[in-house]
Amino acid sequence: MYTHLVEQKIITMNNLFNSNTSALILRLSLATVLLVHSLYLKLVVFTLAGTAQFFASIGLPEMLAYFVFVVEAVAGLALLLGFKTRLFSVLVIPVLLGATWAHSTNGWLFTNTGGGWEYPLLLTLLAVVQAGLGDGKYAISTYLSSIRQLARS
């Protein structure tokens, strides 16, 4: 009886812990961070003009702030839906590396004044992993692809 319960739990865990579920969890997590950082932090808290001023203060063109905002928001939405996950994960990597650079003088911890570089570096690595995993089973791209295949047959 005990052996059967252990086998059943292992089967259940295998159903839960797989690359499709992992891709979904990672995709939703990364999407949430990108959307919060763009739509809330840059748009509401700092405002786009304030974000542009920050970019200028660290030697970057102010216009780049608007580009970064759009990339984060669009990539966040695409990742949330699971639309062209690899493309949008790769697209956001330079933005996240830029954030890592922007915070590099503040020290390691993101809790430091001005935020450290550990968090944006982690997000960069998560985007790399997401690009490797791709859409996964639970994504709109996968769903649309299966509909196209059914329509062809």
Backbone as JSON, one array per atom type, in Angstrom:
{
  "sequence": "MYTHLVEQKIITMNNLFNSNTSALILRLSLATVLLVHSLYLKLVVFTLAGTAQFFASIGLPEMLAYFVFVVEAVAGLALLLGFKTRLFSVLVIPVLLGATWAHSTNGWLFTNTGGGWEYPLLLTLLAVVQAGLGDGKYAISTYLSSIRQLARS",
  "N": [[0.82, -1.2, 0.0], [1.87, 1.28, 0.88], [3.95, 1.6, -0.98], [2.5, 1.89, -3.34], [1.28, 4.39, -2.89], [3.53, 6.06, -2.84], [4.48, 5.69, -5.46], [2.29, 6.76, -6.81], [2.39, 9.44, -5.96], [4.85, 10.18, -7.09], [4.25, 9.94, -9.81], [2.29, 11.93, -10.0], [3.86, 14.17, -9.33], [5.63, 14.12, -11.48], [3.88, 14.76, -13.49], [3.35, 17.35, -12.83], [5.87, 18.67, -12.53], [7.53, 19.43, -15.1], [8.95, 20.22, -18.34], [7.09, 21.77, -19.75], [5.34, 22.86, -17.82], [7.24, 24.19, -16.33], [8.18, 26.04, -18.22], [5.87, 27.58, -18.5], [5.52, 28.66, -15.87], [7.91, 30.12, -15.57], [7.67, 31.88, -17.76], [5.31, 33.33, -17.09], [6.17, 34.52, -14.71], [8.39, 36.1, -15.51], [7.08, 37.73, -17.34], [5.31, 39.11, -15.66], [7.08, 40.62, -14.06], [8.28, 42.23, -16.04], [6.04, 43.66, -16.99], [5.17, 44.99, -14.67], [7.44, 46.54, -14.13], [7.46, 48.17, -16.38], [4.78, 49.25, -16.96], [3.86, 50.02, -14.39], [6.07, 50.93, -12.68], [7.77, 52.55, -14.4], [5.89, 54.07, -15.85], [3.85, 54.97, -14.03], [4.96, 55.41, -11.35], [7.62, 56.63, -11.63], [7.13, 58.11, -13.88], [7.13, 58.56, -17.46], [8.59, 60.74, -18.39], [10.2, 61.28, -16.17], [11.64, 58.9, -16.08], [13.01, 59.13, -18.47], [14.61, 61.34, -17.82], [16.2, 60.16, -15.85], [17.6, 58.31, -17.44], [19.07, 60.13, -19.0], [20.65, 61.23, -16.98], [22.47, 59.24, -16.46], [23.92, 59.19, -18.69], [22.71, 58.24, -21.01], [20.72, 58.42, -24.03], [17.72, 60.31, -23.79], [15.51, 59.47, -25.27], [15.82, 56.77, -25.42], [14.69, 55.75, -23.12], [11.95, 55.69, -23.62], [11.86, 53.83, -25.66], [12.79, 51.56, -24.25], [10.73, 51.31, -22.4], [8.56, 50.61, -24.11], [9.53, 48.19, -25.22], [9.75, 46.59, -22.88], [7.03, 46.55, -22.06], [5.62, 45.48, -24.29], [7.0, 43.06, -24.7], [6.52, 41.91, -22.2], [3.71, 41.55, -22.29], [3.52, 39.82, -24.51], [4.95, 37.61, -23.52], [3.34, 36.94, -21.35], [1.09, 36.0, -22.65], [2.23, 33.98, -24.08], [3.16, 34.26, -26.66], [5.16, 34.02, -29.39], [7.45, 33.45, -27.78], [10.26, 32.88, -27.65], [11.37, 34.85, -29.37], [10.58, 37.3, -28.08], [11.75, 36.95, -25.6], [14.47, 36.98, -26.25], [14.58, 39.54, -27.33], [14.25, 41.16, -25.1], [16.53, 40.81, -23.63], [18.86, 42.56, -24.19], [17.82, 44.92, -23.04], [17.55, 44.2, -20.36], [20.23, 43.64, -19.76], [21.18, 46.21, -20.05], [19.89, 47.4, -17.88], [21.2, 46.04, -15.86], [23.77, 47.07, -16.19], [23.19, 49.8, -15.68], [22.68, 49.75, -12.97], [25.02, 48.89, -11.92], [26.96, 50.34, -10.5], [25.89, 50.58, -8.03], [26.35, 48.53, -6.32], [26.04, 45.07, -5.27], [23.53, 44.06, -4.11], [20.05, 44.42, -4.71], [18.59, 45.79, -2.92], [20.12, 47.87, -2.11], [20.79, 51.43, -2.03], [19.43, 52.99, -4.79], [19.3, 50.59, -6.06], [20.82, 47.5, -6.68], [22.85, 45.39, -8.87], [22.21, 42.71, -8.96], [19.54, 41.76, -9.27], [18.56, 42.68, -11.9], [20.45, 41.25, -13.38], [19.8, 38.61, -12.76], [17.22, 38.54, -13.91], [17.98, 38.84, -16.58], [19.31, 36.39, -17.02], [17.17, 34.66, -16.59], [15.59, 35.35, -18.78], [17.23, 34.38, -20.81], [17.12, 31.62, -20.26], [14.37, 31.25, -20.67], [14.21, 31.82, -23.39], [15.53, 29.6, -24.33], [13.8, 27.54, -23.51], [11.43, 28.17, -24.83], [8.02, 28.48, -26.07], [6.47, 26.42, -24.83], [3.91, 24.06, -23.83], [1.61, 25.33, -22.84], [0.77, 27.83, -24.14], [-0.23, 30.59, -26.16], [0.8, 30.66, -28.75], [1.41, 27.97, -29.23], [-1.14, 26.89, -29.14], [-2.36, 28.24, -31.31], [-0.78, 27.25, -33.38], [-1.49, 24.53, -33.33], [-4.15, 24.74, -34.11], [-3.82, 25.69, -36.72], [-2.6, 23.45, -37.84], [-4.66, 21.55, -37.65], [-6.5, 22.71, -39.36], [-5.26, 22.42, -41.8], [-5.37, 19.69, -42.2]],
  "CA": [[0.0, 0.0, 0.0], [2.74, 2.45, 0.95], [4.66, 1.68, -2.26], [1.54, 2.41, -4.31], [1.11, 5.82, -2.63], [4.76, 6.72, -3.26], [4.46, 5.68, -6.92], [1.25, 7.69, -7.25], [2.9, 10.79, -5.74], [5.89, 10.42, -8.08], [3.57, 10.16, -11.08], [1.67, 13.25, -9.9], [4.94, 15.16, -9.39], [6.13, 14.13, -12.86], [2.89, 15.49, -14.28], [3.43, 18.77, -12.46], [7.22, 19.18, -12.74], [8.03, 19.07, -16.42], [9.41, 21.42, -19.06], [5.96, 22.62, -20.14], [4.91, 23.61, -16.64], [8.34, 25.1, -15.99], [8.16, 27.15, -19.19], [4.73, 28.42, -18.14], [5.8, 29.39, -14.63], [8.96, 31.1, -15.87], [7.1, 32.86, -18.68], [4.4, 34.2, -16.34], [6.96, 35.29, -13.75], [9.15, 37.11, -16.24], [6.09, 38.67, -17.9], [4.8, 39.95, -14.57], [8.12, 41.59, -13.69], [8.42, 43.21, -17.12], [4.85, 44.53, -17.03], [5.18, 45.87, -13.49], [8.51, 47.52, -14.28], [7.15, 49.14, -17.42], [3.49, 49.94, -16.8], [3.69, 50.64, -13.08], [7.24, 51.68, -12.19], [8.21, 53.61, -15.32], [4.78, 54.92, -16.29], [3.1, 55.57, -12.93], [5.78, 55.89, -10.23], [8.65, 57.58, -12.06], [6.61, 58.71, -15.12], [8.04, 58.38, -18.59], [9.51, 61.89, -18.41], [11.17, 61.06, -15.1], [12.51, 57.8, -16.51], [13.89, 59.72, -19.49], [15.6, 62.16, -17.1], [17.16, 59.24, -15.23], [18.46, 57.82, -18.51], [20.0, 61.22, -19.33], [21.58, 61.43, -15.86], [23.53, 58.22, -16.5], [24.62, 59.31, -19.96], [21.99, 57.6, -22.12], [19.75, 59.32, -24.66], [16.39, 60.3, -23.16], [14.59, 58.74, -26.14], [16.0, 55.35, -25.14], [13.76, 55.4, -22.04], [10.66, 55.39, -24.24], [12.07, 52.56, -26.36], [12.86, 50.53, -23.21], [9.36, 51.16, -21.89], [7.77, 49.87, -25.1], [10.05, 46.82, -25.29], [9.34, 45.87, -21.67], [5.58, 46.37, -22.03], [5.21, 44.57, -25.37], [7.57, 41.73, -24.38], [5.78, 41.39, -21.05], [2.41, 41.09, -22.76], [3.74, 38.65, -25.36], [5.33, 36.49, -22.66], [2.16, 36.59, -20.58], [0.22, 35.21, -23.53], [2.95, 32.87, -24.7], [3.19, 34.56, -28.08], [6.54, 34.2, -29.89], [8.21, 33.53, -26.54], [11.71, 32.96, -27.9], [11.66, 36.17, -29.95], [10.45, 38.37, -27.09], [12.76, 36.72, -24.55], [15.74, 37.48, -26.79], [14.44, 40.99, -27.51], [14.33, 41.87, -23.82], [17.85, 40.59, -23.02], [19.67, 43.8, -24.15], [17.22, 45.87, -22.08], [17.9, 43.74, -19.01], [21.67, 43.87, -19.6], [21.31, 47.65, -19.83], [19.5, 47.66, -16.48], [22.3, 45.53, -15.04], [24.82, 48.09, -16.29], [22.74, 51.03, -15.02], [22.71, 49.56, -11.51], [26.29, 48.26, -11.56], [27.73, 51.14, -9.54], [25.17, 50.61, -6.74], [26.68, 47.35, -5.53], [25.43, 43.79, -5.61], [22.14, 43.84, -3.69], [19.05, 45.32, -5.27], [18.05, 46.59, -1.81], [21.01, 49.03, -1.92], [20.28, 52.68, -2.55], [19.5, 53.0, -6.25], [19.16, 49.23, -6.57], [22.05, 46.85, -7.14], [22.82, 44.75, -10.18], [21.89, 41.28, -8.88], [18.19, 41.48, -9.76], [18.49, 42.71, -13.36], [21.25, 40.16, -13.94], [18.96, 37.41, -12.64], [16.18, 38.63, -14.95], [18.64, 38.56, -17.86], [19.53, 34.95, -17.11], [15.85, 34.04, -16.75], [15.19, 35.55, -20.17], [18.03, 33.44, -21.6], [16.52, 30.3, -20.06], [13.06, 31.25, -21.34], [14.47, 31.71, -24.83], [15.86, 28.2, -24.57], [12.61, 26.69, -23.32], [10.41, 28.5, -25.81], [6.63, 28.68, -25.66], [5.9, 25.36, -24.01], [2.58, 23.56, -24.2], [0.54, 26.21, -22.37], [1.02, 29.15, -24.72], [-1.14, 30.89, -27.27], [1.46, 30.26, -30.0], [1.24, 26.53, -29.37], [-2.56, 26.7, -29.45], [-2.59, 28.7, -32.69], [-0.11, 26.3, -34.26], [-2.3, 23.31, -33.4], [-5.35, 25.07, -34.9], [-3.39, 25.72, -38.12], [-2.36, 22.07, -38.29], [-5.96, 20.91, -37.81], [-7.15, 23.29, -40.54], [-4.6, 21.86, -42.98], [-5.69, 18.26, -42.4]],
  "C": [[0.86, 1.25, 0.0], [3.47, 2.66, -0.38], [3.75, 2.29, -3.32], [1.35, 3.92, -4.13], [2.34, 6.6, -3.08], [4.81, 6.79, -4.78], [3.45, 6.69, -7.46], [1.72, 9.14, -7.07], [3.98, 11.13, -6.75], [5.27, 10.7, -9.44], [2.93, 11.55, -11.09], [2.73, 14.34, -10.0], [5.5, 15.26, -10.8], [5.17, 14.87, -13.77], [2.98, 16.99, -14.03], [4.79, 19.37, -12.83], [7.77, 18.66, -14.06], [8.37, 20.36, -17.16], [8.26, 22.33, -19.48], [5.46, 23.47, -18.98], [5.99, 24.61, -16.24], [8.37, 26.29, -16.93], [7.02, 28.12, -18.87], [5.02, 29.27, -16.92], [6.86, 30.48, -14.86], [8.42, 32.23, -16.74], [6.2, 33.84, -17.95], [5.15, 35.07, -15.34], [7.71, 36.42, -14.43], [8.21, 38.17, -16.83], [5.6, 39.63, -16.83], [5.82, 41.02, -14.19], [8.25, 42.66, -14.78], [7.24, 44.17, -17.17], [4.82, 45.48, -15.84], [6.26, 46.93, -13.62], [8.21, 48.56, -15.36], [5.89, 49.93, -17.08], [3.33, 50.62, -15.45], [4.89, 51.52, -12.72], [7.61, 52.84, -13.11], [7.09, 54.57, -15.69], [4.11, 55.67, -15.13], [4.0, 56.19, -11.86], [6.76, 56.96, -10.67], [8.18, 58.48, -13.19], [7.63, 58.53, -16.24], [9.04, 59.53, -18.69], [10.59, 61.74, -17.35], [12.15, 59.95, -15.44], [13.49, 58.31, -17.56], [14.97, 60.58, -18.85], [16.64, 61.29, -16.42], [18.13, 58.71, -16.28], [19.51, 58.88, -18.87], [21.05, 61.4, -18.23], [22.7, 60.39, -15.82], [24.19, 58.15, -17.88], [23.95, 58.63, -21.15], [21.03, 58.6, -22.75], [18.37, 59.18, -24.01], [15.4, 59.45, -23.96], [14.66, 57.23, -25.88], [15.04, 54.88, -24.05], [12.4, 54.99, -22.6], [10.73, 54.05, -24.99], [12.07, 51.4, -25.36], [11.48, 50.26, -22.65], [8.52, 50.3, -22.84], [8.22, 48.42, -25.18], [9.61, 46.01, -24.07], [7.84, 45.58, -21.67], [5.13, 45.35, -23.08], [5.75, 43.16, -25.1], [6.84, 41.11, -23.19], [4.43, 40.83, -21.45], [2.55, 39.83, -23.61], [4.1, 37.42, -24.53], [4.14, 36.02, -21.82], [1.24, 35.68, -21.38], [0.91, 33.95, -24.07], [2.99, 33.04, -26.21], [4.63, 34.85, -28.5], [7.52, 34.37, -28.72], [9.71, 33.67, -26.77], [12.1, 34.35, -28.41], [11.63, 37.25, -28.87], [11.39, 38.19, -25.91], [14.11, 37.25, -25.0], [15.71, 39.0, -26.92], [14.66, 41.75, -26.21], [15.72, 41.72, -23.16], [18.73, 41.85, -23.05], [19.13, 44.85, -23.17], [17.62, 45.49, -20.66], [19.4, 43.87, -18.74], [21.95, 45.35, -19.38], [20.94, 48.03, -18.41], [20.58, 47.17, -15.52], [23.44, 46.55, -15.03], [24.43, 49.35, -15.51], [22.83, 50.94, -13.5], [24.06, 49.04, -11.02], [27.1, 49.04, -10.53], [27.08, 51.16, -8.15], [25.48, 49.42, -5.86], [25.83, 46.16, -5.95], [23.94, 43.74, -5.31], [21.19, 44.88, -4.25], [18.4, 46.17, -4.18], [18.96, 47.79, -1.5], [20.33, 50.28, -2.47], [20.48, 52.72, -4.07], [19.37, 51.62, -6.88], [20.46, 48.68, -7.1], [21.84, 46.13, -8.46], [22.41, 43.29, -10.13], [20.54, 40.95, -9.5], [18.08, 41.59, -11.28], [19.35, 41.63, -14.02], [20.48, 38.85, -13.87], [17.87, 37.41, -13.71], [16.76, 38.36, -16.33], [18.82, 37.07, -18.04], [18.21, 34.19, -17.26], [15.33, 34.2, -18.17], [15.96, 34.62, -21.1], [17.44, 32.04, -21.49], [15.17, 30.21, -20.76], [13.22, 31.15, -22.84], [14.81, 30.27, -25.2], [14.67, 27.28, -24.47], [11.54, 26.94, -24.38], [9.03, 28.61, -25.2], [6.16, 27.67, -24.62], [4.49, 25.05, -24.46], [1.46, 24.56, -23.91], [0.76, 27.65, -22.84], [0.09, 29.35, -25.9], [-0.51, 30.51, -28.61], [1.3, 28.77, -30.27], [-0.2, 26.21, -29.76], [-2.86, 27.08, -30.9], [-1.95, 27.76, -33.71], [-0.91, 25.01, -34.41], [-3.58, 23.54, -34.21], [-4.98, 25.09, -36.39], [-3.18, 24.31, -38.67], [-3.69, 21.32, -38.51], [-6.66, 21.44, -39.07], [-6.55, 22.73, -41.83], [-5.01, 20.41, -43.26], [-7.15, 17.99, -42.65]]
}
